[in-house]
């Protein structure tokens, strides 16, 4: 099992370099596999969109909370750490033009020594996505093209360059360098709870993070993802499953149960606090409980 730490954005500390830098360094020293950061380019004050992962229809984050750009934050953390992987969870894919995004992620991967993992979602806040200039209803079809474009621009296509022709994006003879350090490009995982997310993960992704699903619904998503991978001529057993849990209460026994359900990674939610010492102590206690090795 791989154990990731979700940066505690709800505490309002992830844009404070004197807080989040030492926190990431401590997570690295404790032996956690990755640190995960979230994205909202903007939040609409009093939004009417329904947040699908809470019965209230509202996310836990305040409208005016500091939510730094995820890739810029990960670049900062890359310079403060040496081993821990750098992940988004999730990056709102419709907010980004894929040609520019491909360059930003490849640059981050190159400068971090191949430590980037990208988890993307289609986004649920209509107001945010439309403010970024994208039609909300077509974001899924756009995403399918975006994922293909990232792969195309990360591949070695010299000397003629990469080409793509779709309904939303078209280009030819494009050279995008540097390339990601990781062989095959940066791993892309799909976040979401829908059948469309499962199909997208099977066709284009390296795994899925099925937010909020358990039991038969979770197994159904996994089965669909693997079926789509087989149809696309891909190895379904190579795709990873990432689930969530709480940093303060996760145990080896619970992790074993989730592994039996197919989980390869747990993204652990920290207790929101502005007290850095308390936050680091929580990391240390969890790492000791799980038997992590930071050496």
Residue pairs with C-beta under 8 A, 6 or more apart in sequence:
1 255
1 258
1 259
1 263
1 264
1 265
1 266
2 33
2 34
2 264
2 265
2 266
3 32
3 33
3 250
3 255
3 265
3 266
3 268
3 286
3 290
3 292
4 32
4 33
4 34
4 35
4 36
4 85
4 87
4 89
4 242
4 265
4 266
4 267
4 268
5 27
5 32
5 34
5 35
5 36
5 247
5 267
5 268
5 270
5 283
6 36
6 37
6 38
6 89
6 244
6 247
6 267
6 268
6 269
6 270
7 14
7 20
7 23
7 24
7 35
7 36
7 37
7 38
7 73
7 270
8 14
8 23
8 270
8 271
8 272
8 273
8 279
9 37
9 38
9 61
9 65
9 66
9 67
10 60
10 61
10 65
10 272
11 270
11 272
11 273
11 274
11 279
12 65
12 66
12 274
13 19
13 20
13 23
13 66
13 274
13 276
14 20
14 37
14 66
14 67
14 68
14 73
15 66
15 67
15 68
15 73
16 66
17 76
19 274
19 276
20 73
20 76
20 77
21 76
21 77
21 80
22 276
22 280
23 276
23 279
23 280
23 283
24 35
24 77
24 80
24 81
24 84
25 80
25 81
26 280
26 283
26 284
27 35
27 84
27 283
28 35
28 81
28 82
28 83
28 84
28 294
29 294
30 283
30 284
30 286
30 287
30 292
30 294
31 287
31 292
31 293
31 294
31 295
32 84
32 268
32 283
32 287
32 292
33 84
33 85
33 265
34 84
34 85
34 86
34 87
34 117
35 77
35 81
35 84
35 85
35 86
35 87
36 87
36 88
36 89
36 119
36 267
37 68
37 70
37 73
37 74
37 87
37 88
37 89
38 67
38 70
38 88
38 89
38 90
39 67
39 69
39 70
39 88
39 90
39 91
39 92
39 95
40 61
40 67
40 92
40 125
40 128
41 69
41 92
41 95
41 128
41 131
41 132
42 127
42 128
42 131
42 132
43 61
43 63
43 64
43 65
43 67
43 125
43 128
44 63
44 125
44 127
44 128
44 131
45 63
45 64
46 63
47 63
47 125
47 127
47 128
48 126
48 127
49 124
49 125
49 126
49 127
50 57
50 124
51 57
51 58
51 59
51 124
51 125
52 124
52 193
52 212
53 59
53 193
53 211
53 212
54 60
61 67
70 88
70 91
71 88
71 91
71 104
71 105
71 108
74 86
74 87
74 88
74 108
74 112
74 116
75 108
75 111
75 112
77 86
78 86
78 108
78 111
78 112
78 115
83 115
84 115
85 115
85 116
85 117
86 108
86 112
86 115
86 116
86 117
87 116
87 117
87 118
87 119
88 117
88 118
88 119
88 120
89 119
89 191
89 209
89 267
90 119
90 120
90 121
90 191
90 209
91 118
91 119
91 120
91 121
92 120
92 121
92 122
92 123
92 128
92 129
93 120
93 121
93 122
93 123
93 139
93 143
93 146
93 147
94 122
94 123
94 129
94 132
94 134
94 139
94 142
94 143
95 123
95 128
95 129
95 132
95 134
96 146
98 145
98 146
98 149
98 150
98 153
98 169
99 149
99 153
99 169
99 171
99 174
99 176
101 146
101 150
102 149
102 150
102 153
102 154
102 176
103 153
103 176
105 116
105 118
105 150
105 180
105 186
106 153
106 154
106 176
106 177
106 178
106 179
106 180
106 186
107 178
108 116
109 115
109 116
109 180
109 181
109 182
109 186
110 178
110 179
110 180
110 181
113 181
114 180
114 181
114 182
116 180
116 182
116 186
117 186
117 187
117 189
118 186
118 187
118 188
118 189
119 188
119 189
119 190
119 191
119 209
119 242
120 143
120 147
120 188
120 189
120 190
120 191
121 190
121 191
121 192
121 197
122 139
122 140
122 143
122 192
122 196
122 197
123 129
123 139
126 136
129 136
129 139
130 136
134 142
138 168
140 196
140 200
141 167
141 168
142 168
143 200
144 200
144 203
144 204
145 164
145 166
145 167
145 168
145 169
146 169
147 188
147 200
147 204
147 205
148 164
148 166
148 204
149 164
149 169
150 185
150 186
150 188
151 185
151 204
152 162
152 163
152 164
153 162
153 174
153 176
154 176
154 179
154 180
154 185
154 186
155 162
155 185
156 179
157 175
158 175
160 173
161 172
161 173
161 174
161 175
162 171
162 172
162 173
162 174
162 175
162 176
163 171
163 172
163 173
163 174
164 170
164 171
164 172
165 172
179 185
180 186
187 206
187 207
188 204
188 205
188 206
189 201
189 205
189 206
189 207
189 208
189 209
189 240
189 242
190 197
190 198
190 200
190 201
190 204
190 205
190 207
190 208
190 209
191 197
191 208
191 209
191 211
192 200
192 208
192 209
192 210
192 211
193 210
193 211
193 212
193 213
193 217
193 221
195 221
195 224
197 208
197 210
197 221
198 208
198 210
198 221
198 222
198 224
198 225
198 228
199 224
199 225
199 228
201 207
201 208
201 225
201 228
201 239
202 224
202 225
202 226
202 227
202 228
202 229
202 230
202 231
202 232
202 234
202 236
202 239
203 228
203 229
203 231
203 232
203 234
205 239
206 238
206 239
206 240
207 239
207 240
207 241
207 242
207 264
208 221
208 222
208 225
208 239
208 240
208 241
208 242
209 241
209 242
209 243
209 244
209 267
210 218
210 221
210 222
210 241
210 243
211 244
213 221
218 261
219 261
219 262
222 241
222 262
225 236
225 239
226 236
226 237
226 239
227 236
229 235
229 236
229 239
230 236
240 264
240 265
241 261
241 262
241 263
241 264
241 265
242 263
242 264
242 265
242 266
242 267
243 258
243 261
243 263
243 265
243 266
243 267
244 266
244 267
244 268
244 269
245 254
245 255
245 258
245 266
245 267
245 268
245 269
246 268
246 269
247 268
247 269
247 270
247 271
247 282
247 283
247 286
248 270
248 271
248 282
248 285
248 286
250 266
250 268
250 286
250 289
250 290
251 289
251 290
252 289
252 290
252 291
255 263
255 266
255 290
258 266
268 286
270 279
270 282
270 283
271 278
271 279
271 282
273 279
287 294
